[in-house]
Amino acid sequence: MSQSINQVLEFSPLKTDGMTINMGPQHPSTHGVLRLIVTTDGEFIESVEPVVGYLHRCKEKIGENVTYAQFMPYTDRLDYLAGMNNNWAWAMAVEKLAGIKVPERAEYIRVIMGELNRIASHLVAIGTYGLDLGAWSPLVYAFNEREKIMDLFEKTCGARLTYNYYRFGGVSKDLPDEFREECGKLLAGFDSFLDEIDTLLSENYIFIKRTANVGVFSAKLALDYGLTGPNLRASGVPRDLRRVAPYSIYDRLQFDVIVGHGTKGILGDCWDRYDCRIKEMRQSARIVRQCLKDLPEGEIKTKLPAVFRPPKGHVFFAAENPKGELGFYIVSDGSTKPARLHIRGPSFHSVSILPAVSHGVMIADLVAILGSIDIVLGEVDR
Amino acid sequence: MNPALTSQHIPSLKEHFDWLFSYVPFVANHSHLFGAILLLVVALIVLLGVATYVMAGVYLERKIAAHIQDRVGPFRVGWHGILQLLVDGVKLALKEDLCPAAADKPLYVIALGVVLCSAFATFVVMPFSWAFTVADMDIGVLYVVSIGTGVLVGVVMAGWGSNNKWSLLGAMRSVAVVISYEIPIGLCLIVVTMLIGSLSTQRIVLSQAPYLMLSEAGRWIVNPEVSNWGMAHWFAFRYPPFLLIAASCFFVAALAESNRTPFDLQEAESELVAGFHTEYSGLRWAYFMLAEYADMLILSMLSTTLFWGGWLPLQCMNFHTPDAFVFWGMVLVLIGYLAWLWTRWYIPMGEWMLIFVQAAIIGVLALLLYFLPSVTWFILKALAHVFVMIWLRWTLPRPRIDQLMYLCWKVLIPIGFANFLLVGFWHVYFP
């Protein structure tokens, strides 16, 4: 549809000069301090150039100046909607470097927390996506559910957003006594909540019109730009690190890898990416249910020496975060601090695809595409 | 249909006034002077009334939105936050009045005046009750539509004058949307005006009440001879289902015309920041909001006038006919059921007490319904429209500009036109 209008424009004698608009860094739907230099022809977009760096905090350099354990709270602030998962990825990278074993119970707690945080992150993603398209209420309903998860986190580790909960070789605190019951209650009502969101957004006529066939990422394009997570799977590529390179206890858990099918339009459109997140939340809830059922008793943390010095060497480890694959590359010189540190943030790769898919779409579509790739600027800029 | 009504003389506000004061010599001798003062006073009442409504409307919107979203909304200032709007008003008034350095200052300032004037000027012809219209013009409906479009001029001035690209985009969308949606609105209006052959708002309302007749003294009274069902004569229910379709099309077009979600593309906050009023702040911004809520009310009132019986009450006016008996029976059962639910939910009390309370509630509500003055009916019906608009806003996402245009040109206009032709044929060949 937009393609054909674009062709008409190209052959039309009425074509006028483009208008360059700054979308951001202060704009309601750039999800943070992202700046897009947009060249438009009326309502149609000719080119988009993302400008990142407004939230750069030198995370990687900081990492080289603090000890391994001290860097843990900094990882909370990468993708601040999924602090647990960031902690987890960092912990696992260092554990891989130093060859630390994690007790069974701690692995289960880690999976529970990671999957609950994945649900919380996806809830914000679909809530704000509704907001980007003009529907206010789903956001509030999503935050209602997220609030319950935040409450659980608060009871467990005392924090609601930046948790600093994971430790090398385990987690900092055991689950509180009432956790199992309250988490069970949350999961019991969760499916009906998702059904409600389905009626408000997924099956809403206007919502489908706005998202289906818009911002199509073909599998090749998505792979070329290094997209990971739901953004890649929505294009039909079944790459989920929890399945293709299982870490922790994921090889023992039952869950489906969700891929897009082009249900409402072309494979890899905005609706597929949105739907991928909805379905992943159902899978996450399924994983948490299994973990709660099989949760073993025992230690929650391996004893480590007071001064932690990993062996010399280098390691790359990536974990499946809500936004995609979060990777840490650590070079160790055997001291208490990493010699070099690099972070591979999935949102950075997601935002890089914008110029490739934004030619010829309308301004409203750009907002729809930007919302559908679900970026967090804390992770884009690091 | 009451053919007599279309030819009869409808007494104006001035004539009602003259009739009332014909026994006070001083007033009667200076009829023109007092007539002018009367007009001013009435205009002032309407102006202040609408301004007050806007504050109430914002409060309603926030409260309804809050309850839709599982929140409580404003709650701190006054009882259930009822004074929140006053406090907000004070805050807005105290804010710095910013004007961008590169703005076209005259345009930037005048735009607001144009928007406000054209929004408020349309209330002149609104038939608040059988006597209370500032001016009952022969071209009433045409006047509303044409003066109401003046808002658009102001919006374009604001969008251009702000020297902001987002504002300009908002204004561009506004022009496209409002001009297009004038057509389906016109097509729905024309059905009604075709049926009664008049554009006067009072005549449109009176045509929906065949049971009314003019007394010797020039007052509207109920004709006891005519059996009626009250609301069955409203235009929305005539020539079923054609006029109901027209009423629905009108409502959808009115949503687009008054910048309401799902069609609020002119100020879509996630795309255009705030559209044409991005650069306005403080009181200027508040006046834009005032105009927007006034706009919403105008179209609700217009819809009420055209299709939903204007100031006419829900029920028929006399107790003596059998259909009135059936109607009141249904109303009492409904109110009784609601009262039963309400008392069960909120007030813990004994069975006997419950029955008394219910009887009291039924009695009071039924009396209220019967004795509600016509102006209340008019405002209640308009507010019902406003409620639906608010409800939709907090439920639906918004379409894209091309989809909105598609809805107008390829859905509403063909439907409106076919509707117009079909009603015309029905009216002429099967009167």
Contacts between the chains, C-beta under 8 A, distances in Angstrom:
chain1	res1	chain2	res2	distance
A	1	B	402	7.9
A	5	B	402	7.8
A	19	B	165	6.2
A	21	B	165	4.8
A	21	B	166	7.2
A	21	B	169	7.9
A	27	B	273	6.4
A	28	B	269	5.3
A	28	B	270	5.4
A	28	B	273	6.3
A	29	B	270	4.1
A	29	B	271	7.0
A	42	B	172	7.5
A	43	B	169	7.5
A	43	B	172	7.9
A	43	B	173	7.8
A	43	B	401	5.9
A	43	B	402	8.0
A	130	B	397	6.5
A	131	B	270	6.4
A	132	B	270	4.7
A	133	B	270	7.3
A	133	B	397	4.1
A	133	B	398	6.7
A	134	B	261	5.9
A	134	B	262	6.6
A	134	B	264	7.4
A	134	B	268	6.4
A	134	B	270	6.5
A	134	B	396	7.5
A	134	B	397	4.6
A	134	B	398	3.3
A	135	B	395	7.4
A	135	B	396	6.3
A	135	B	397	3.9
A	135	B	398	7.9
A	136	B	65	7.4
A	136	B	69	7.3
A	136	B	393	7.9
A	136	B	394	5.8
A	137	B	68	5.8
A	137	B	69	5.1
A	137	B	394	5.2
A	137	B	395	6.4
A	140	B	69	4.0
A	140	B	70	6.3
A	140	B	71	6.8
A	141	B	69	7.4
A	141	B	70	7.0
A	144	B	70	6.1
A	200	B	395	7.5
A	201	B	397	7.4
A	204	B	396	7.2
A	204	B	397	6.5
A	206	B	262	6.2
A	206	B	396	5.9
A	206	B	397	5.0
A	206	B	398	7.0
A	206	B	399	5.2
A	206	B	403	7.9
A	207	B	397	5.1
A	209	B	399	6.1
A	209	B	400	7.5
A	209	B	403	5.7
A	210	B	397	6.4
A	210	B	398	8.0
A	210	B	399	6.6
A	210	B	400	6.2
A	210	B	403	7.8
A	362	B	400	6.0
A	362	B	401	6.8
A	362	B	402	7.0
A	363	B	169	7.1
A	363	B	271	5.6
A	363	B	272	7.7
A	364	B	265	7.8
A	364	B	268	7.3
A	364	B	271	5.3
A	364	B	400	4.6
A	364	B	401	6.7
A	365	B	400	6.9
A	367	B	270	5.6
A	367	B	271	5.2
